[in-house]
Amino acid sequence: MEEERIGFIGIVIDDLTQASRVNQVISQYQRMVTGRIGVPDHDRNRAVIGLLVQGEDGNVGAFTAKLGNIPGVQVKSAMTKSERKEKLP
């Protein structure tokens, strides 16, 4: 079983017609989302969403992949590093 980590997912929506698809994916992974902020730019038909997440790498990877596969959407993520298990002498 993978270790749960916390992190941030940044989403740039370059085409607001895709916003409902982005929100559908976020809803699918809502259990991982611990915080959300959104900043729309209606004049330029785009928006930025920031998500605080907690989950296993595989689940976060699946989440970001689904978001990144939506046309007109860019995604970047940053996660805490895994804790190293130090070997005792």
C-alpha positions as CSV (number, residue, x, y, z in Angstrom):
1,M,0.0,0.0,0.0
2,E,1.3,3.5,-0.9
3,E,1.9,6.2,1.6
4,E,-0.6,9.1,1.7
5,R,0.9,12.5,1.0
6,I,-0.4,16.0,0.9
7,G,0.1,18.3,-2.0
8,F,-1.2,21.0,-4.4
9,I,-2.8,20.7,-7.9
10,G,-2.8,23.8,-10.1
11,I,-5.3,23.8,-12.9
12,V,-5.4,26.4,-15.7
13,I,-8.6,26.3,-17.8
14,D,-7.9,28.1,-21.1
15,D,-11.4,27.6,-22.3
16,L,-14.3,28.1,-19.8
17,T,-16.6,25.8,-21.9
18,Q,-14.5,23.0,-20.3
19,A,-15.2,24.1,-16.7
20,S,-18.0,21.7,-16.2
21,R,-15.8,18.7,-17.3
22,V,-13.1,19.9,-14.9
23,N,-15.7,20.1,-12.1
24,Q,-17.0,16.6,-12.9
25,V,-13.5,15.2,-12.5
26,I,-12.9,17.1,-9.3
27,S,-16.2,15.7,-8.0
28,Q,-15.0,12.1,-8.8
29,Y,-12.0,12.7,-6.6
30,Q,-13.6,14.9,-3.9
31,R,-12.5,12.6,-1.1
32,M,-8.9,13.7,-1.8
33,V,-9.6,17.4,-1.9
34,T,-9.1,19.2,1.4
35,G,-9.2,22.8,0.0
36,R,-10.1,24.6,-3.2
37,I,-9.7,28.2,-4.5
38,G,-10.9,29.4,-7.9
39,V,-10.2,32.6,-9.8
40,P,-12.2,33.2,-13.0
41,D,-11.1,35.6,-15.7
42,H,-14.3,36.0,-17.7
43,D,-12.9,38.7,-19.9
44,R,-10.4,36.3,-21.3
45,N,-12.6,33.1,-21.0
46,R,-10.2,31.3,-18.7
47,A,-9.8,30.5,-15.0
48,V,-7.3,29.1,-12.5
49,I,-8.2,26.5,-9.8
50,G,-5.9,25.5,-6.9
51,L,-6.6,22.3,-5.0
52,L,-5.1,21.1,-1.8
53,V,-5.1,17.3,-1.8
54,Q,-4.3,14.3,0.3
55,G,-3.9,10.9,-1.2
56,E,-1.7,8.1,-2.5
57,D,0.6,8.8,-5.5
58,G,-1.4,6.5,-7.8
59,N,-4.7,8.2,-7.0
60,V,-3.3,11.7,-7.4
61,G,-1.6,10.7,-10.7
62,A,-4.9,9.3,-12.0
63,F,-6.7,12.5,-10.9
64,T,-4.2,14.8,-12.6
65,A,-4.1,12.6,-15.7
66,K,-7.9,12.9,-16.1
67,L,-7.8,16.6,-15.7
68,G,-4.8,17.0,-18.1
69,N,-6.6,15.0,-20.8
70,I,-9.4,17.6,-21.0
71,P,-8.7,19.9,-24.1
72,G,-7.8,23.4,-23.1
73,V,-6.8,22.4,-19.5
74,Q,-3.2,22.5,-18.1
75,V,-2.3,20.8,-14.8
76,K,0.7,20.8,-12.6
77,S,1.1,19.2,-9.2
78,A,3.5,19.2,-6.3
79,M,3.4,16.6,-3.5
80,T,5.3,16.2,-0.2
81,K,8.2,13.8,-0.4
82,S,7.8,10.2,0.9
83,E,9.1,9.6,4.3
84,R,12.2,7.5,4.3
85,K,12.3,4.6,6.6
86,E,15.7,4.6,8.2
87,K,17.3,1.3,8.8
88,L,18.4,0.8,12.4
89,P,22.0,-0.4,12.9
